[in-house]
């Protein structure tokens, strides 16, 4: 994840890509969430999970503010337009392929460890895959069809997912939904689904 964050932010700055910056920001928040899960295994879980979930929610709110501001500035401002980013495309393809697998593995571990926070983190890995596909569409349109406005529009396409994640984290829904899903996930594993 550290490599994903660094490559995404490096490629975003280099190509002035709002979609890559938003993806990198979301990856950084996901990294924080994974760190909090590790932290929760070493401390009092309930308090740690609640604190980490709230911090994650506020970080997503900050990302949700950044996305439309930067997208609108890129679309209508006099600044430079996004440039093609082959490095960004490679990164997003890799994330789109690896993140669903990683989310599945985290769900398996969450069931074995009976961890709601790990199950919530698994859901974030799956969401990361959706975000990578949306950002990838913008980068490909910009690179192949030379449509620079596709990049900030793709970033705006990430906004509903980021806002939903922020709302769930701030309301504490992620952990509650994860706790409800844990028995269902165990049952599906038992029957090989």
C-alpha positions in Angstrom: 0.0 0.0 0.0 2.9 2.3 0.7 4.2 1.9 -2.8 0.6 2.4 -4.2 0.3 5.7 -2.3 3.8 7.0 -3.3 3.4 6.0 -7.0 -0.1 7.5 -7.2 0.8 10.8 -5.6 4.1 11.0 -7.6 2.2 10.3 -10.9 -0.6 12.7 -9.9 1.8 15.6 -9.3 3.8 14.8 -12.4 0.8 14.6 -14.7 -1.4 17.1 -12.7 -4.1 14.4 -12.5 -6.9 15.1 -10.1 -8.2 11.5 -10.4 -4.8 10.0 -9.5 -4.5 12.5 -6.5 -7.9 11.4 -5.3 -7.1 7.8 -5.7 -3.8 8.3 -3.9 -5.5 10.2 -1.1 -8.1 7.4 -0.7 -5.2 4.9 -0.6 -3.5 6.8 2.1 -6.7 6.8 4.2 -7.0 3.0 3.6 -3.4 2.7 4.8 -4.4 4.6 7.9 -7.4 2.3 8.4 -5.2 -0.9 8.0 -2.7 0.6 10.5 -5.6 1.2 12.9 -6.7 -2.4 12.5 -3.2 -3.6 13.5 -3.3 -1.2 16.4 -6.7 -2.5 17.5 -5.2 -6.0 17.9 -2.7 -4.7 20.4 -5.0 -2.5 22.5 -8.6 -2.3 23.8 -10.4 -3.0 20.6 -13.7 -1.1 21.0 -12.2 2.2 21.9 -9.5 1.9 19.3 -11.9 0.9 16.5 -14.3 3.8 17.3 -11.5 6.4 17.3 -9.9 5.0 14.1 -13.3 5.0 12.4 -14.0 8.6 13.3 -10.5 9.7 12.1 -11.0 7.8 8.9 -14.4 9.5 8.4 -12.9 13.0 8.8 -10.0 12.2 6.5 -12.6 11.1 3.9 -14.5 14.4 4.4 -11.2 16.3 3.7 -10.8 14.2 0.5 -14.4 14.9 -0.4 -13.7 18.6 -0.1 -10.5 18.4 -2.2 -12.0 16.5 -5.1 -14.7 19.0 -6.3 -12.5 22.0 -5.5 -9.5 20.7 -7.5 -11.7 19.2 -10.2 -13.6 22.5 -10.8 -10.3 24.5 -10.7 -8.8 22.1 -13.3 -12.0 22.2 -15.5 -12.6 26.0 -15.4 -9.3 27.5 -14.1 -6.5 28.8 -16.1 -4.0 26.3 -14.7 -2.4 23.5 -16.6 -4.5 20.6 -17.8 -3.9 17.0 -16.8 -1.3 15.2 -18.9 -1.2 11.5 -19.9 0.2 9.2 -17.2 1.2 5.8 -18.3 2.6 5.1 -14.8 -0.8 6.1 -13.4 -2.6 3.7 -15.8 -0.3 0.8 -14.8 -0.9 1.5 -11.1 -4.6 1.7 -11.5 -4.8 -1.5 -13.6 -2.7 -3.3 -10.9 -5.0 -1.9 -8.1 -8.1 -3.0 -10.0 -6.8 -6.5 -10.2 -5.1 -6.9 -6.8 -7.6 -5.1 -4.5 -10.5 -7.5 -5.0 -8.2 -10.4 -4.1 -6.8 -8.5 -1.1 -10.4 -7.7 0.1 -11.3 -11.3 -0.1 -8.2 -12.4 1.9 -9.0 -9.7 4.5 -12.6 -11.0 4.8 -11.2 -14.5 5.4 -8.9 -13.3 8.1 -11.7 -11.2 9.7 -13.8 -14.3 10.0 -11.0 -16.3 11.5 -10.1 -13.5 13.9 -13.7 -12.4 14.6 -12.7 -8.8 13.8 -15.3 -6.3 12.7 -12.6 -3.7 12.0 -10.7 -6.1 9.7 -13.9 -6.8 7.9 -14.6 -3.1 7.5 -11.0 -2.7 6.2 -11.7 -5.5 3.7 -14.7 -3.5 2.4 -12.4 -0.5 1.9 -10.1 -2.7 -0.2 -13.0 -3.7 -2.4 -14.1 0.0 -2.7 -10.5 0.8 -3.7 -11.0 -1.5 -6.7 -14.1 0.5 -7.8 -12.2 3.8 -7.4 -9.3 2.5 -9.5 -11.7 1.6 -12.4 -13.3 5.0 -12.3 -10.0 6.8 -12.2 -8.6 4.5 -14.8 -11.4 5.5 -17.2 -10.4 9.2 -16.9 -6.7 8.5 -17.4 -7.3 6.3 -20.4 -9.6 8.8 -22.1 -7.0 11.5 -21.4 -4.1 9.4 -22.7 -5.7 7.7 -25.7 -8.4 10.1 -26.8 -6.6 13.3 -25.7 -9.6 14.4 -23.6 -8.0 16.3 -20.6 -11.3 17.1 -19.0 -12.0 13.4 -18.6 -9.5 13.3 -15.7 -11.3 15.8 -13.4 -14.7 14.4 -14.4 -13.5 10.9 -13.4 -12.4 12.4 -10.1 -15.9 13.8 -9.6 -17.1 10.3 -10.3 -15.2 9.1 -7.2 -17.0 11.7 -5.0 -20.2 9.7 -4.3 -18.2 6.7 -3.1 -15.9 8.8 -0.9 -18.9 10.7 0.6 -20.7 7.4 1.4 -17.6 6.0 3.0 -17.2 9.2 5.1 -20.8 9.1 6.2 -20.6 5.5 7.2 -17.4 6.0 9.1 -18.7 9.1 11.0 -21.9 7.3 11.9 -20.1 4.2 12.9 -22.0 2.2 10.3 -18.9 0.4 8.9 -18.2 -1.5 12.1 -21.9 -2.2 12.7 -22.4 -3.5 9.2 -19.2 -5.5 9.4 -20.4 -7.2 12.6 -23.7 -8.1 10.9 -21.9 -9.4 7.8 -19.4 -11.6 9.7 -21.8 -14.5 10.5 -23.0 -14.4 6.9 -19.4 -14.5 5.6 -18.6 -17.5 7.9 -21.7 -19.3 6.7 -20.8 -18.7 3.0 -17.3 -20.0 3.7 -18.7 -23.1 5.4 -20.7 -24.0 2.3 -17.9 -23.0 -0.1 -19.6 -19.9 -1.6 
